[in-house]
Amino acid sequence: MNKTNINAVIQFIKGENETDLPEIRLFRNFDGKKGQVVYKFYKPTTITLENFNSIQKMYLIDEEGEIITRKIDLSISEKNIMAVKSTYNWKSEKEFDRFMRFAKRYASSLTTI
């Protein structure tokens, strides 16, 4: 049986895959056209005290390309990164459908690890 290689990753730094599994919450408006997904990482592996100032975006990368968001909030203590919250907003059903394709690929890639 030939298994398709599904590869979807999340990155804060281009080329470095985030391995901490996020808590993910999805919200849609009543009309279904607009909404947002909120990712919370509690132990990010690619964000450190040394590089957190350079974190500008979260990249959701799969075979179709990239979905990018700049909405990132960091919780920092004196000694480490406590949590990262990133929000991606969509404004159309087309953008939502694209996000859902990424989400399915990301979930599938986690089951092959």
C-alpha positions as CSV (number, residue, x, y, z in Angstrom):
1,M,0.0,0.0,0.0
2,N,1.4,3.4,-1.0
3,K,0.9,5.9,1.8
4,T,0.8,9.6,0.9
5,N,3.3,11.7,2.8
6,I,1.3,14.5,4.4
7,N,3.6,17.2,5.8
8,A,2.2,20.2,7.6
9,V,4.2,22.2,10.1
10,I,4.0,25.3,12.2
11,Q,7.0,27.6,12.4
12,F,7.8,30.9,14.2
13,I,11.3,30.9,12.7
14,K,11.6,30.0,9.0
15,G,13.1,26.5,8.7
16,E,12.6,25.5,12.3
17,N,9.5,23.4,13.0
18,E,7.7,24.0,16.3
19,T,7.4,20.7,18.1
20,D,5.3,21.8,21.0
21,L,1.7,20.7,20.4
22,P,-0.6,23.7,20.7
23,E,-4.0,24.0,22.3
24,I,-6.2,25.0,19.4
25,R,-9.6,26.8,19.6
26,L,-11.7,27.7,16.6
27,F,-14.4,30.4,16.5
28,R,-16.8,31.2,13.6
29,N,-19.3,34.1,13.3
30,F,-22.9,33.1,12.9
31,D,-22.8,33.8,9.2
32,G,-19.8,31.3,8.9
33,K,-17.8,33.6,6.7
34,K,-15.5,35.1,9.3
35,G,-13.8,33.7,12.3
36,Q,-10.5,32.9,14.0
37,V,-8.4,30.2,15.3
38,V,-6.3,30.7,18.5
39,Y,-3.2,28.6,19.1
40,K,-1.6,28.4,22.5
41,F,1.8,26.9,23.0
42,Y,2.8,26.3,26.6
43,K,6.3,25.1,26.0
44,P,7.5,26.4,22.7
45,T,10.7,24.8,21.5
46,T,11.8,27.3,18.9
47,I,11.2,30.6,20.9
48,T,13.8,31.5,23.5
49,L,14.7,34.5,25.6
50,E,17.5,35.2,23.1
51,N,15.3,35.2,20.0
52,F,11.8,36.3,21.1
53,N,12.3,39.9,20.0
54,S,12.8,38.6,16.4
55,I,9.5,36.6,16.3
56,Q,7.2,38.5,13.9
57,K,5.0,35.8,12.4
58,M,3.5,32.3,12.8
59,Y,3.7,30.3,9.6
60,L,1.3,27.4,8.9
61,I,3.0,25.5,6.1
62,D,1.8,22.6,4.0
63,E,1.9,21.4,0.4
64,E,-0.3,24.3,-0.8
65,G,2.0,27.0,0.6
66,E,1.9,29.2,3.7
67,I,-0.8,30.8,5.9
68,I,0.8,33.6,7.8
69,T,-0.3,35.6,10.9
70,R,1.4,38.4,12.7
71,K,-0.9,38.3,15.8
72,I,1.4,36.8,18.4
73,D,1.4,37.4,22.1
74,L,4.2,36.1,24.3
75,S,4.1,35.5,28.1
76,I,7.6,35.8,29.5
77,S,9.0,35.3,33.0
78,E,12.5,36.3,34.1
79,K,13.9,33.0,33.1
80,N,11.8,31.5,30.3
81,I,9.0,31.8,27.7
82,M,5.8,30.9,29.6
83,A,3.4,30.7,26.7
84,V,2.8,31.8,23.1
85,K,-0.7,32.8,21.9
86,S,-1.1,33.3,18.1
87,T,-4.3,34.1,16.3
88,Y,-5.2,33.7,12.7
89,N,-8.3,35.5,11.4
90,W,-10.2,34.6,8.2
91,K,-12.6,36.9,6.4
92,S,-14.2,34.6,3.8
93,E,-15.4,31.1,3.3
94,K,-12.5,30.5,0.9
95,E,-9.9,31.5,3.6
96,F,-11.7,29.2,6.1
97,D,-11.7,26.3,3.6
98,R,-7.9,26.8,3.1
99,F,-7.3,26.9,6.8
100,M,-9.3,23.7,7.3
101,R,-7.2,21.9,4.7
102,F,-4.1,22.9,6.6
103,A,-5.6,21.8,9.9
104,K,-6.5,18.3,8.5
105,R,-2.9,17.9,7.1
106,Y,-1.4,19.1,10.4
107,A,-3.5,16.6,12.4
108,S,-2.6,13.8,10.0
109,S,1.1,14.7,10.3
110,L,0.9,14.4,14.1
111,T,-0.4,10.8,13.8
112,T,2.5,9.8,11.7
113,I,5.1,11.0,14.2
